[in-house]
């Protein structure tokens, strides 16, 4: 799984001109499910997202998580993060998971953030043409990458 996590003061996503999800301060997470991702990668991504210490504490240091600050998460499925650009100029999406399995893992990611980590989550619409608006705070943008663990 791969994700781009942005600390935001506000973010929203629209589909067909209608707001599908919207948050105030918190995290905008663009997330991609890759082939062979499973429970290990899902658990790592859920915990890391909820506990990532990128919000200021009383001394102004990045030392608090979205969970600790009472913020929310806007999670957007973003298969293009799985792009392979090693050859040529056109992205290859061969590492992206099949849509039906990717959707299930994306939904599980959002559900686990809410149920296990107690963080409110708003969602984009899987596989839709979405328009995302955000105010990046800082700016703070973090890349998370948990490649599938393969057995030898």
C-alpha positions in Angstrom: 0.0 0.0 0.0 1.1 3.5 -0.7 -0.3 6.8 0.6 0.4 10.5 0.4 -0.6 12.1 3.7 -1.2 15.8 3.8 -1.8 17.8 6.9 -4.7 20.1 6.1 -6.8 22.9 7.7 -9.6 21.8 5.4 -10.3 19.4 2.5 -13.2 18.2 0.4 -13.9 16.0 -2.5 -16.7 16.4 -5.1 -18.2 13.9 -7.5 -20.5 15.2 -10.2 -20.6 18.7 -8.6 -21.8 17.3 -5.2 -19.7 17.1 -2.0 -18.9 13.5 -1.3 -16.7 14.1 1.7 -15.4 17.1 3.7 -13.3 17.8 6.8 -11.9 20.7 8.7 -8.4 20.2 10.2 -6.8 16.8 9.9 -5.4 14.6 7.2 -6.1 14.2 3.5 -4.9 10.7 2.6 -4.5 9.6 -1.0 -4.2 5.8 -0.9 -3.3 3.1 -3.4 -3.8 -0.6 -3.0 -1.2 -2.7 -4.8 -1.1 -6.3 -5.9 -0.6 -8.8 -3.1 -1.4 -6.2 -0.4 -3.0 -7.9 2.6 -3.7 -7.7 6.3 -0.1 -6.9 7.1 0.0 -3.8 4.8 -3.5 -2.8 5.8 -2.7 -2.9 9.5 0.6 -1.0 9.1 -1.1 1.7 7.0 -4.0 2.1 9.5 -1.8 2.4 12.5 0.8 4.7 10.8 -1.9 7.0 9.4 -3.7 7.4 12.8 -0.6 7.7 14.8 1.7 9.8 12.5 2.9 12.6 14.7 2.8 15.6 12.4 0.7 18.1 14.4 2.1 20.7 16.8 2.3 20.1 20.5 2.3 22.9 23.1 5.9 23.8 22.3 5.1 23.9 18.5 7.0 20.7 17.7 5.5 18.1 15.5 4.6 15.6 18.2 0.9 14.9 18.1 -1.2 12.7 15.9 -4.5 13.3 14.2 -6.0 10.9 16.8 -4.6 13.0 19.7 -5.7 16.4 18.2 -9.3 15.3 17.5 -8.9 15.9 13.7 -10.5 13.9 11.0 -9.3 12.1 7.9 -10.5 12.5 4.3 -9.5 9.2 2.5 -9.4 9.2 -1.3 -8.6 6.0 -3.3 -5.8 6.9 -5.7 -4.7 4.0 -7.9 -2.3 6.3 -9.8 0.0 6.2 -6.8 0.8 2.6 -7.9 2.3 3.9 -11.2 5.6 2.5 -12.4 7.7 5.1 -14.2 10.9 3.1 -14.5 10.6 2.9 -18.3 9.4 5.6 -20.8 7.1 8.5 -20.1 3.7 6.7 -19.9 2.9 5.3 -16.4 2.3 1.6 -16.1 -0.4 0.6 -13.6 0.5 -3.1 -13.5 1.2 -3.0 -9.8 -2.3 -1.6 -8.9 -4.7 -4.2 -7.4 -7.8 -5.3 -9.3 -10.6 -2.8 -8.7 -12.9 -5.1 -6.7 -10.2 -6.2 -4.3 -8.7 -2.7 -4.1 -12.2 -1.3 -3.2 -12.6 -3.9 -0.4 -9.2 -3.0 1.1 -9.8 0.7 0.8 -13.1 0.4 2.6 -11.5 -1.8 5.2 -8.8 0.9 5.7 -11.5 3.5 6.3 -13.5 1.3 8.6 -10.5 0.3 10.7 -9.4 3.9 11.1 -12.9 4.7 12.5 -13.4 1.5 14.6 -9.9 0.5 15.8 -8.2 4.0 15.9 -11.3 6.1 16.8 -10.6 8.7 14.1 -13.5 10.2 12.1 -13.2 9.4 8.4 -14.9 11.0 5.3 -14.4 9.2 2.0 -14.2 9.8 -1.7 -16.1 7.7 -4.1 -14.1 4.7 -5.3 -13.2 4.8 -9.0 -15.1 8.0 -9.6 -13.8 11.1 -11.3 -13.2 13.3 -8.2 -12.3 16.9 -7.7 -10.2 17.3 -4.5 -9.8 20.7 -2.8 -7.4 21.2 0.1 -5.5 23.7 2.1 -2.2 22.1 2.9 -1.1 23.2 6.4 2.6 23.8 6.7 2.9 22.4 4.0 3.3 19.0 5.5 3.2 16.1 3.1 4.4 12.6 4.0 4.9 9.6 1.7 4.0 6.2 3.3 4.9 3.0 1.4 4.4 -0.5 2.7 5.2 -2.9 -0.2 3.6 -6.3 -0.1 5.8 -8.8 1.8 6.6 -11.7 -0.5 7.5 -15.1 0.8 10.7 -16.7 -0.4 
